[in-house]
Structures are given as C-alpha cells and as structure tokens.
C-alpha cells in the first residue's frame, strides 16, 4: 500500500516550510491557508483487498467509481473537474465475464438499494457500462472501510473517517496493473487541518506535497512550486517545481439550476449560465458549451420532441442539440416496469443568444410512480448537471503525464480524445440544497385505490351503457323513420 497526500494553495506564502513540522514518521500542519485543497490518494495491490472486492474485480478489466457529495464549493486547479452529485460506477468486464456480485457489493459498501444485478441495472455506453444512484452521503462507505480495520489502528481509522467530509471520492481499478486507487479531495475553506498530523504507518510509505499555483509556463497547463517529502525517508523538505498539461481547467463562468414553475407532469429544468458566456481565453471556435445530466428513472426526456427536426423548438429553449442520450427512454412505461437506473443526457448549449447570461430550458416527462400509503405526493431527487466548455487542444498527448489527471467522468466517450475541458462552478440560489434538486410528484394513495377501482369500473360501465343506448336510439330512430316513409 502506498499513500500520497497533496495540498494545493493559491497563496505562495502557504508553502513556506515554517508552516509545517516534519519528523521521521510524522508531518504536522501548523497553519494552512483556508483556500487550500487537499487530496489523499492510497494505492492498494489487489491481494490487499477483502475477498468480496477481489471477487468482483476478478471479472473486470477496469472499474471507475465516482462519489460526489453535492456540496457547493470553489475549486482550485488542477482539481477543477466535476461530476453530478451522487454515485457513478463505470465498469468494463473481461470478455465473456459478468460481475454478478457487483450490486451486492454496492449495497454493502454504499447502502445502494436500487441495483438489482449487472445485466438488469447497468446501461451500456461505448466500451463500458454505467450505473448511477442519487447517493448523498459516504457514511456507509466509511463504516464499511472501518469494519476492515483494527480498533487499535487509530491512524487509519481517523483517515477513513475524514472521507465523510470529502467533496468527492474516486475509486479506480486497473486490471493490467492489478491495483486499486482510492482518492479523495477536500475543498477549500476547511481549516480543520491546522494542528493535524499525517503519520507514517509501518505498512506504507507516505509521500507529501505542499504546492502552490504560479504563472504557468505553458498556456494549456499548470506550473506548481513548493516542497515534497516522504515520511520515513526525508530528513527535510525538498523544494520542487514542475509543469504539466492538463485536460481539466476552471472556468470563470458559473451556473445554477432550478425547476420552472408550475411543475405539473411535464416539468422543465431551468439552467442559468452566468457570464461571460464565451469560449475560454485564447480558444478559437472549436469550443462547445455542454451540460451533462444523469436523470433518475422517474424523469426522462422525449428524444423525438427534442430532435434536430424541431429546430424552432430547440432555438426557443436555447438548446443547440441533444448530442447523446443513453438509458431508459421509453415514453409510456411506468417506473415499476423499468429495470435500468435512468438515463444520461449530453446537451449542447446554444450560446448565440447571450453574452453574460443564458437560460436553457430542458423539458422533462414524469413516469407514473408506484402507489403508496399515507400521502398523494412523493419527491423525486435529481442532481444538477456538470457544465463545461469542451475545446479542441493540440496538447492532448501531453496530458497523460499529469499526476493529478482525472478520467471517466461520464462524458469523455462522447468527445474526441483531443479535447480540453473548462468546468463552470455551480452557485447556490434561494432554497437550493447544494447541487441537488427535487420535484414533487403526485401518486395514487393506496387507501383510496379500491374506491378509485370501483369508480373507474362504474364510469366505464356507465359509458358503455350510454354508448349502447345511443346505438339503440339511432337504430330505433332509423326504423321509425322507415315506417313513416312507408305510410306516406
């Protein structure tokens, strides 16, 4: 097992060695600017993992798991990439294999109860399969990890506990290297690290870095300077400076999401983008502004309604086109007949209608939900999208050497490899719960179900009798008319 902890600060004084204390087996933080971002990354060999995890991984080439809390925070490069809130799982099985126990593991490790099995619950995407759950907390995952640690291992238990406050957690398995990497990122404005320590357990080495962003040497990259150290090996801090190209950058624009009122059975999501709404500085016209949605099965879009054949409608919604849609798109099926988790949608935003603000409307449809007791209203939760510029880059081959690179966010397979992303920051609005939204949906109340059945049968029966009566009267009137004509 190997561990790496990195702090990225925006103020250069934050990297001064006097703000930290380095001993043979510990690193103590005396003071850290509130703008610092912390990443912890632990690399395991497959043989170090619990048997139930090894069982799932044995039938997979790759597994990429992303959990995002849904908290709103300011990002700092190079940690600028974003995914919609919730739990995302991307899985590539070995040829002919099926990781049938994946859902049982997700339920045990994350508390996910809406995954039935691999074949039924995952949707197919290019070269992989995807599952999503609107999970809001990593507490079950933390408890799962702590169950595999000794009560005496207070250092590791404390490190695992800190995952509950992470903005996002990534788990990546590489079948060729036979390694699993667990990484977590904590957002700025968390001063809890002041006075805290990172200790070196005997079973692992810990690499440390405190780095600050300085003027980049290359336009499409970052330059970091500060110091590094390795617990158990370094006697003092080692100054360092390095540059690298990056596929993910921070955009200065922001966005928010709300539900247009009234919602009804055909709600509209209103995506507000605040400017300047223009391609990143120095980029040409080979840029598109995109919104990536992961919708739960209760919500879906009508891909025929939003097809390119209805360009006038798309223009009125500030949608240039629906670039891709995968998953549950059946227009008539109720929720209880669907087996997949929902659908993913990539929307290209029409930017010609605004320089400082754009409002995009995405029309949705609601599926019929299962009847319930004690109420006629239920709530459907959904995550805000990821919003980003996608721009063609000539430096794409250099991005693979980025030590902070982040892949498999859900939409990369929908773009060429030669693309760089500039991520917009979500901003809260009144009544928002971070980057989570919800819609109140009417459902049938089971207490009244029998009455509704009787009423429905009665109405249908009366309607049938009325039709028969009208047919009889028409027939009788026709016969009477013929008799009168004969008499004349």
N, C-alpha and C positions, 0 to 999 in steps of 0.2 A: 504494500500500500504506500502511495506517495501523496503528499499534501502540498498545496500551494495556496498561499493567502496573499492577495494583492490589494493595495489601497491606491486609488486614483484620486488626486486632489487637484482642484483648479487653481489654488493659490500656491505660488512657488515656495513660500515660507513653510508650507505644510510638510515639505520633505526634509526639513532640517534635522539632522541626526539627534540634536539635543532634545527633540520632542519625543524621543524613544529611548528605551534601555534594552541593550542586547547582552544576554548572558549565554553561557554554554548551551543551556537547554530551554531557554525561555526568552520571549520578546514581549516587552511591556510598553503600552502606549501611554505616554504622559499627557499628550494633548494632540488632538486631531481636528482640523477644521470641519465645521458642520457640513460642508459641501462634499465631503469625501464619500466615494463609493467603495464598497468592499466586496471582493469576490473571493470565495473559498472554493477550491477545486480539489477533490480527492479521487485518485485513480486506484482501482482495485483490479487484481487479477481474478479471472472467473472462479478459480479454485478457492478464493477467499469468501465467496458469496454463499448465502444459505442455499440449501438443496432445492427449495421450491423456485428460487430465482434461476438457478442453473438449469432446471428442467425446462423453463420457458425459453431461455436463451439458447439452449442446445438446438432448437429448431429454427433459429433466426440468423440471418446474415447481419442485420442491423436493427437496432431499436433506438428510437429517439423520443423521449418523454419530456414534455414541457408543462410546468405548472406556473401559472401567473395569478397573483393574489387578487388583482383588480384594484389595488390602491393607486391613487394618482400621485405621481412623483416626478421630479425633474431628473432627466437622465444626463449623464456626462459621457462624452466619447472616451473610450471606444465601446462603452456599454449602452448604446443608443437603440439597439434593436428591440422590438416589442411584438408580443403576440396577444390576441384577445384573451381576456381573463378566463380562467378555468384550466382543465387538464386536457392536454393534447397528447395523443400517442400515435407515433408513426412507426410502422413495423414492416420489415421486409423478410418474409420467411425463406428458409432454404428451399430449393427446388423440390417440390413434391411433399414438403412438410407442412404441418398445420399446428401452430402453437395453441392447442385447445385449452390449456390451463391458464391462458393469459387473463381471462375475465375473473377467475377465482383469485388470481394474484392481485389484480387491481382492486377487487373488493376488500381483500385482506389488508393490503398496504395503504390504500387511499380511502376506503369506505365507499367506493363506487358501487352502486346497486343497479345501474341501468345498462350493464354489459352482460349479455346472455352467453355468447360464445364468439369465437373469432369469425366464423363464417357468416353468422347472422348479424353481428353488431358493427363490424368494421366496414367502411366503404372503400371501394377501390379507387386509387389515384395512380397516376403514372409511376410505375416501378415500385409501388409501395401500397400500404393500406393505412387508413386513418380512423381513429376513434376520438371522440370528444365528449367530455362531461362538464357541466357548469359547476365545477367544484370550487368552493370559496375559501377553504382552509386546508392547510397542510398538517393540522394537528394529528390526524390519524396516521399519516406517514411518519411523523416524528415519533409517535408511540410505537409504531411498527419497528423502526430502526432501534429505538431504545430497548425493545424486547430482546434484541440480539446482542446487547452489550451487558457486560458485568456491572452489577451495582457498585462495585469498587472503582470502576473506570470513570471517575467523575469528570476527567478532562474531556473524553469523547462524548459523554452524556450531555455536558454543557454545550459542546459544539453542535450536537444534533438538535438540542433544544432551540438554538438560535435560528434554525430553519423556519420556525413558525413566523418570524418577522421578516423573512426574505421577500423581496418583491417578485422574484421568480427563481424557480429551481429547474435545472436541466439534468436529465439522466441519459447518457449516451453509451450504447453498447456497440463495439466493433468486433464482428466475428472473426476477422482475419487476425487482428492483434490480440484477441481473447482478453479484452479489457473492458471495464465499465467505469465511466467517469461520472461522478456526481458533483455538480457545481451549483452554487447559489450566489445571488447578487443582492446586496442590501443597498437601498437607495441613500441619497444624501440626507442631511438634516437629522441624522440619527447619531447623537453624540454619546451614545451608550458605550462606545469603545474606549472612551477616556478612562484610564486606570485599569483597563482589562489586559489580560495576558494571553499569549499563544504559547502553549507548551509543546515540547517535543517528546512524544511517546516513544518508547524503545522500539516499537514495531514499525515506525515510519520516520522518514525524514520530512522536514517541513521547510519549504522554500518560501521566502518572504520578499515582498517588494513594496516600496512606497514610492510612487511615481507621480509626476505632475505633467500636465499637457503644456508643451511650449510651442512656439511657432513651428508649424510643420515644414520639413524640408521638401516635401512633395505635395502638390495640390490635392491629390486624392488619397492622402494618407495622414498619419499622425506621427508626431515625434514626442517621446516620453523621456523624462530625465528624473533621476532620483537615486535611490540606492536599493541594493538587493542583499540578501544574506541567507544562509542556510543553517538552521539550528543544529547544533552538534558538530558543525564543520567550521563555521565562520567565527573568527575572534572579533571582527569588527565589521561595520557596514562597508559595502563595496559600491563606490559610485558607478553609475551606468547611464547611458543614453542610447536609444535606438529608435529607428523609424521603420514603418511598415505601411503598406497599402491596406485599406480596409473596405469591405463591401458594405458596411453599415455606418451611417453618419446621422447626426442630429440635424433636423430641420428647424428653422426659427418659427415656422408656422405652427398653429395649434388647431385643435378641433374639439367639438363636443357633440353629443348625441342625445336626442330627446324623441319622445313619441308624439306625433302630431295629433291634436285633439279635434273632434272626438275620435276614440279608437275604433269602436264597433268591431265587427268581424273581419274587417279589412283595414287593419292599422297601417300607418305609414311611419317609417323611421326617418327623422329629420337630422341629417348630418350637416353640421355647420362648421365650415372651414374658415379660419381667420387668417388673414394675410400677413405678409404679401403672398398672394397666390400666384406664384411664378416659379419656374424651374430654379434649382439651386444655382448660386452664383458660378459663372464660368461654364455652365452646361448649355448645350445647344438644344434644338427642337426634338432631339431623340430622347425626350423625357415624357413620362405619363404619370398622372396623379391617380392613385388607386386606393380603394377601400376593400379590405378583406374581411368578410363576415363568416362566423360559424354560427348557424342558426339551429336551435333545438328542433326536434321533430315536430313540435306543435306549431311551428312557424315555417312558412315556405314562400317562395316567390313563384309567380306564373311565368315560366320562361318563354311562353308563347306571347303573353301580353307585352313582355319587355324585349322582344326580339328586334332585330335591326329593321324588320318590315314596318315597325311602328315608330319611325324616326321622329315624327312630330311629338309623340308622347314622351319619348326619351329626352328630347330637347326641353320640354316643359319641366322635366324632373331633374335637369342638369346631369343626366347620365349620358355619357358618350356611347357606351356599350357595356353589355354584360360579357366580360371576357371569358368567364368559365363558371360552371355550376356542376357540382357532383353531389350525389347522395339522394335523399328522399325528395322527389319532385312530383309524385303522383298528386293530381289536382283534386281527387274526390275522396281518397281513403281517410278514414278517421284514425286517430292516434293508436288505438288498440290493435289495428291491423298492421302497423308498421314495425319493423324489426331493427332498422338502422338507427343511429343516434340522431340524424338530422341531415343537414346539407352545408356545404361550404360554397361561398359565392365570391367571386372577384369582380368588382365593379370599377370601370374606368370613369373617372370624374370628368365632366365637360368643364374645362377651365375658361372658356371664352366669354362667359357671362359675368365675370367679376375679377377685379384686381386685388381687393382687400377682403372680400368675403364671398363665399359661395354657399348656398343652401341646396343640398341634394336630398331629394325625397325618394325613398325606396318603398314601393308598395308591397305589402305582405298579405298573406292569407292565413287564417287560423283553421287548424283541423278541429273536428269535433273531439272533445276530451271525454274521458270516461266519467259516467255519472258518479256522484258522491253524496254522502250523508252530511247533514248539518251545514248547508250553505249552497248557494247557486252561483258563487263566484270563486274562481281559483286564480292563482298568479302564475304566469309563465315568465321565468327569468331568461335573460339573454345577455351576452357580453357585447360591449362596444367593439367596433372593428379595429383592426390595425390600419392606419392611414399612412401612406408613404409615396414619395416620388421614386420611380424606377427609371434610371438613366443609363444609357449605354456607356461603357467605360473601356478605354484601351489598356488599363492597368489590371484587368481581371486576373491574369495569370499570376500576378504577384500577391494576390490576396490570400493564397493558401498558406503563406508563411506568417500570417497574423497570429500571434499567440493568444489573442482574445476573440478569434473568429467564432461566429455563431451561425449554425446551419440548421436546415429542416424546421423552418418556422411556419410552414404550411402552404406557402405560395410559390416557392422558388421553382418548382417544376413547371409553373405556368409562364416563366420568363426564360430568355436565353441565359447562358452561363455568363455572358459578357455584360452583366448588369450590376450597378451600384444602387443602394437604397438609401434614401433620406427620410427618416421617420419623424412624423409630426407628433407633438406632445398633446395628450388629452388634457382638457381643462374642465374643472367641475362647474356645474350650474346648480341653481337652487333646487333642492330635492333629490339630487343625484347621490347614488351610493357608490362612490368611486367610479369605476368603469363598468358597472353593472346597470342594466335597465330591466324593467318588468312591465307586463301588460296584464290587466285584469280581464279574465275571460269568463263568460257565462257558461255554466254547465248544468246538466239536469240534476235536480235534487232527488235522491232515491226515495225519500219519504213520500214524494208526490208522483213517483214513477207509475204506480198502479193506477192512480186516478187519471194520469195522462194516457195510459194504455186504454182504459175504459172510454175516456173521452175521445181518443183517436178512433177507436172502433165505432163509437156512436156516430161521430161526424162522418166517417167513411160510409157507414151503413145508411145514414140519412141521405148522404149524397147519392149513393147507389139507388135508393128508393126514389129520390127526386128525378134521377135520370130515367128510371123505368116509368115513372108517372108521366114525364114529358113525352116519352116514346109512345106510351099508351094513348095519351091525349092527341098526339099527332096522328096516330093510326086511326083512332076513333073519329077524329075530325075529318079525316080523309074519306072514311066510309060514309059518314053522314052527308058529306058534300056530294058524293057519287049518287046517293039515294035521292037527294033533292034534284039533281040534274035529270035523273030518270023520270021523276014525276013531272017535270016541266016538258 
